[in-house]
Amino acid sequence: MKIEQIYTGCLAQGAYYIESEGEAAVIDPLREVQPYIEKAERRNAKIKYVFETHFHADFVSGHQDLAAKTGAQIVYGPTGMKLGFDAIIAEDNQEFQVGKLRIKLLHTPGHTMESSCYLLFNEDGKPEAIFTGDTLFIGDVGRPDLAQKVIADLTQEKLAGHLYDSLRNKILPLADDIIVYPAHGAGSACGKNMSKETSDTLGNQKKTNYALQEMSKEQFTTELITGLTPPPAYFPQNVMMNIEGYDSIDTVMERGAKPLTPEEFEVAANETGALILDTRAPQVFAKEFIPNSVNIGIDGSFAVWVGTMIPDVKQEILVVADEGREEEVITRLARVGYDFSLGFLKGGMDAWKAAGKETDAIKSITAEELAEIRKENPEAAILDVRKKSEFDSEHVKDAENAPLDYINDSMAQIDKDKEYFVHCAGGYRSMVFTSVLRARGFDKLVDVKGGFKSIKDSGEFEVTDYVCPTTLL
């Protein structure tokens, strides 16, 4: 028997490969499915099932491509949704054989109505592990406000009630030594305050996870919905792609991974209205970039911020990337449903400059330089673009909070004619924020390198007393 967690930090997502006696199953696969296929081939195994814990909102699953390329059957829990592909709609407690292993579907509605967990019985018939999807995380449970965006008569209160029953009737009665393998860890927007750990014993979760403690349904519901903020705009669109189907990843890559000369790139930008997405590191971007381009660095929570900043997954995109990383960018865009990349700038910014094309820059200063500016002008405006929960936890006194998560609301509070010194936690989000607003005509924003950490470490600023956040949303 083999159980392998395949964890993707960018999405804080765990997929799983299970194998026994030459048969394999994959749970919640990513969009790019070739690594699962190659893993099975190396081990002379055939992928028999693709188990989906629910209709994912934060990423597009690879279930459709994986089934098409391997002949595996897709399995979902009970649902009345009309799917755009063939799948087994399993019943509660239905079992599936993978080699000498049995996998039982436990219907656990709450995060979504079709949400299900998969209980794995080893060769000896003993329950060994449970793959909980977004029903149960390490230290947390799935938020109950996502399915209401897809099914109109659902409310977060109704879903929270379902989740309360699912946890108590299906999860808590299971043995303490069962290993819990969730679909997400810290950094995902599918829960409020997940642990950085990506697995644990169920017994330890019974002791430490707030959602598994004794309480009434009303108390549970209040606890669960308190502190929830609106989910990223792309979530419902990803749900519908996972339900209705999507273009093959091969088609997406063929369309998007086209090298364009500076002239071709410029023509495409002018003729299509495509968004120019620059994925280089923030400080590299700041020095020189194509006017009106937006910076979302590939070496950060790239997929999540693309989904938050670009409301329409069908938005056409032109890519600027470090040389050799262009296909990686196209792939990671596709993970969250952005399938309409039109190509990338061949030769990157060096080629753009060599062709004599126009460039722009964003001023970026150190925390020490900001301190000198504040000494001369104590009224200099500091703009903190971290999440409200981060800001409430600790911030520079007199700073203004304008969260990147809700950039349109934040933009409305900014005076276009006023200079602001913009920071986040470490410098990644502030450059996203500043680049987006600069493309919209806000040209008086100055980035602060190193973010709040550098500001605090400098010892030059008065900072509020630290308060432990109750949610990371």
N, C-alpha and C positions, 0 to 999 in steps of 0.2 A: 504493500500500500504506500502511495505517495500523496502527500498533501503539500502544495506549495502556494504560499501567498506571493502574489506579484504586485508589489506596491508602487504606485506612481505618485511621487511627492507633489508634483505640480497640481494635481487634482485632489491630493490627499485621499486617493482611492485604492482599494484593495480588490483585485481580481484573484481568482483561485483556480488552480489546476489540480485535479484529483485523478489518480490512476490506480488501476488494479487489474492484473491478469490481461494486459494488452488492451484494455478499454479505458477511456478517459472521459472526463467531463470538465467543462469550464464554467465557472460561475461569474457573472457580471463582467464579461470581457470588454476591454477597451476597443476603440474603433479600428485600430490597426491590428489585424488578427494574425498576420504572418508569424510572429513569434510563438503563438500557441500551436500553430500548425507544425512549425519546425521542431518545437519541443516534443510533440507527440511522435513525429517521424523519427527523431533521434532515438526514441525509446521503443520504436516499433509498436506504437499504440495507435488505436483509432479513436478519434473523438466521437463519442456516441450521443452526448447531450450537451446542450448549452442551457444552463439553468439561470433564469433571471429572477432576482428577488423582487423587482417591481419595475415600473416604467420610470426610469431615471430622469431627473430634471437637470442635474448639473453636468452631465456628459451624454454623448451619443454612444450607446453600447455597440459592440461589434457583433451582436447576435445574428443579424441578417447575413452579413458577409461570411461569418464563420460557418453557418449552416450551409450556405450556398457552396462553399469551397470544400467542405468535408462530408456533407451528407448528414451531419448531426441534426438531431431534432431539438427545436427550441421549446423550452418549458416555462410557462408562467403559472402563477397561482390563479384562483378563481377570479374571473373578470368578464364583464359583458361588453367590453370595448371591442369594436370591429378592427381587427389587425390587418395590416397591409402585406402579410406574409403568412406562411403556414406555421402553426405552432400547436403544441399540446396545451390545452387549458386544463390544468390538473385540478383534482378535487382535494380538499383538506384531508391530510393523512395518506394521500396516494404515495406509493413507493416506487422507486426506480432502481434497477440493478446495474451496477458498474463493476464488472469483474466479480469479485467476491464481496463487494461492498453493497450495502443498501443505503439509499438516500430517501428520506421521508420528507415530503413537503408539509410544513405546518403553516396554515393560513393565519397570518397575524396582521389584520388590518389596523390602521391607525396612522402611520406615516402617509400611506396611500391605502385605498381600499383593496387593491390586489396584493399588497405587500405580503411576502411569505418568507419564511426561514427554511433552511434545509438542514435536517438532522442526519448526520452521517453515522452509520453503524459499521464498525470494523469487521474483519473477517470472522471474528468470534461472536458476532451479533451484539456486541456491546456498544452503546452510544459513545462516540469518541469526540465528535466536534459538531458545532452548530454554526452555520453560515447565516448571519442575522440581517444582512443587507442594511437598510436604514431603520430597522425596527429597534435594534439595541446596539449602541456603540459602547466603547470602553469609557465609562464615566458619564454617559449621556444616553439619550434616545433621540429618534428622529423627530424633526419638527412637524407639527400637524397642520400646517397652513399651506402646503404646496398643492395637494390634490384639488383643493377648492378652486384653484385657478383653471382647472380642466373640467371638473364636474360642478355645475352651477349650484345645486341644492345642498352641497356639502358646506359645513362651516368648520373652522378650526376647533371649536368646542366639541362638535360631533366626532371629529377624527380623534381628538384627545381622549374622549370617552372610549372609543374603540381600542385605542392603544393601551389604555389602562387595563381593559379586559384581556387583550392579547398577552400582555406581559404576565398577568397573574394566572391566566388559565393555560397558557401554552409554554411559557419560558420558566417561570419560577418553580413549577413542579419537577423540572429536569434535574438530573444529578449534578452535584457540585463540581465533580472532576471533569465535566465536559468543557472543552476549549471553545471559547467564543471568538469567531472570526467575523468582524463587521465589514461593511463596505467602505467605511470612511474613518479617518482619524482627524487629529487637530488640523485646522486650516480649512476644512470643508464648511460650506454655508448650509449644509443639510442638518446641522445640529447647533446648539447654542454654545457649548463649552466642553468639547471632546478632549479626551486625554491624548497625549502624544504616543501612548502605547497602541499597538495595532492588534493585540490579542491578549486574552486573559482567561483565567478559569471562571466558569459561571459562579462558582462558590464565592470567589473574591468580589465579583460584581454584585452578588446579593448583599455583601457586607458594605460595599463602598459606593455603589451607584445610587444616587438620590432617588431615581425613578423606580427603584425596586424596593424601597423601604415601605413600611406599613403606613398607609394613609388612605383617606377616602377618595372616591373618584373626583369629587369636587375640589379637594386639595390638590390632587394630581393635575387636574385641568388648569387650575390657577397657576401652579408652578410651571407647567409646560408652556403656557402661552405668554407668561410674563417676560418682557424683554425682547420678544420677537420683533424684528424689523422687516420691512418688505423684502422679499427675495429678489435676486437679480432678474432683470427683465427677460433674459434669454431662457430662464428655466421652463416656462410653459411651452416655448418653441421646441426645446429639446425633448420634452415629454411627447409632443405630437410626432416628432421624427421617430422616436423609439416605438410609437404605436403604429404609425402609418407606413414607415419605411423610408429609405433614403437612397441616394446614389451610392454605388460601390466606392469604396475607398480608392480603388484603382482608377476610377473615372475622375475622382476629385484630385488625385495626385497628378494625373495626366493634364488636367485643365490648369492646375495651379503652379506646377513646377516648371514654368516656361521662362528661360532667360531672356530678358529684354534689354536692348541697348538703351543708353540714356534718351536717345531720340524716340525710340519705340515706347519707352516708359512714359515720357512726357506726353506723347500723343494719346496713349491709353488713359492717362490721368485727366487730360482735357476733354476727351470724347465720351468717357463713360461715367464720370462723376464718382469714380472709385475712391475709396479712402486710402491714403498712403500711410501704411503702418510700418514704422521704423522700430525694429526689435533689438537694436544694439543697446549696450549698457547705458544707463542714464547719463553719466558724465561724458561719455563719448558722444552721445547724441547732442548734448547741450552745446558742444563746441562748434558743430556744423551739421546742418540737416536740410533736407528739401523743404522749402516753405510750405506751411499748412499741413505738414505731416504730424502724426501722433506717435508718441513714444510709449510702447509697452514692452519692456525688456524681456527677452526670452529666458533670461536667468533669474526668474522670479515666479510669482504665482500668475504666470502668463495667461493660461486658459481662463482662469477666474476673472481676471481684469479685462480681458478681451470681451468676455460675456457681459460684464458690467458696463463697459464703456460703449459697446456697439449694440444698440437695441435690436437691430434686425439681423438675424442670422443669414439672410440672403443678400446682405450688403456686399457689393463687389469690393475686393481688396487688392491693392498692389503692395508688394512686400519689399522692404529694405532690410537686409540681414548681413551679419558677418559672413564672409566668404566660407562656403562649405556647410553652412547651417540652414540654407534656404529650404531644403526638403523637410528638415526638422520643424521649421516654422509652419509649413503648409500642413504637416501631419498634426501638429498640436492645435492648429486652428480647427481642423476637421474633428478633433476629439470633442469639441463643444458645438459642432454643427455649422461652423463657418466654412462652407464648401465652395465658395465662389471667389477664391483667389484667382487673379487673372495672370499672374506671373510675378517675377522678381527682378530687381535691378541687377543686371549682370555686371560684375566688377565693383558693385557697391558704390559708396560715396566717392572713392578714388576715381572711378570712371565718370561719375557725374561731374566732379570738379574738372577733370581733364577735358570734358566736353564743353567747358565754359558755362555751365548752367548756374543759375542763381542759388544761393544758399542763405540760410538764416541761422541764428544762434540764440541761446538763452543764457542770461547772466546767472552765474552760480557762485556763491560766496561761502566762506567757512563760518563756523559758529563764532570764532574770535572776531572776524570782520563784522559780523552782525552785532556783536557786543559793542564794538567801537561806534558803529552807526547809532545804536541805542543811547550811548552816552552823549552823543552830540544832539540826538533827537529822540527823547524818551517816548514820543508819540508814534514812532515808526511802527507800522502795523505788522504784527506777526500772525500769519494764517496757518493754522494747524489742520491738515487734511486727513488726519487719522480718523478711525471710526469713533463715534460718540462714546462708546464704552471705554476706549483707550484714553480719550481726552478727559472723560470724567474721572478716570483712575489717577491721572497725573498729567499736568501740563504747565507751560510757562504762564505765569500770572499775566493777565491782560491780553493773552492770545485769544484769537477768535477761532472757533471751530467751524470748518466748512468741509464736511466729509467727502472724500472722493467717491464713496459709494453712491451718493446722491448728488452727482455733479451739477445737474440742471438746477436743483434747489440751491445748491451752494453758490453757483454762478450768479443767481439772482440777488444774493446778498453782497456782491462785490461791486465796488465803484470802479468803472473802467478807467477813470482818470487818476486813480490813487495808486501809489506804490505799495505793494505787499511783499513781505518776506515769507516764503512758503516752505513749510517742512512737513514731513511725515515721521515715521519711526526711524528709518535708516536711509532714505533718499530715493527709494524706488517709486513710491506712489506720488511723491511731490512732483517728480518729473512728468509722470503721466498727467497729473492735474494741470501743471503749467503748460504742457504742450497742447493739451486739448483747448485750454482757454486762449492760448496764443493763436491757435488756428481760427478762433472766433473773434479775434481782434483785441484781446486783452494783452497789451504789450508792456505793462508795468509790473509784471510779476517777476520776482527774483527768487531763485531756488537756493535753499540752504543745504549744503553738502553734509551728508551724514545724519541729517534729521535730528529728532528729539534726543537721541542718544548722545550725539556730539554736543548739542546745546547744553544738556544736563552735565555731561562730563567736563565741560569747559569751566563750570563753577561760576560763570559770569551772569547767570540769570536766576531770578527768583522763581522757584518751582513750587506748585501746590503740594501738600502732603499726599502721600500715596494712599490710595483706597483700592482694596482688592476688587477687581471687577466681578460682577455676578454673571455676566454673559460676555462672550467675545463677538457677538453679532454687532 
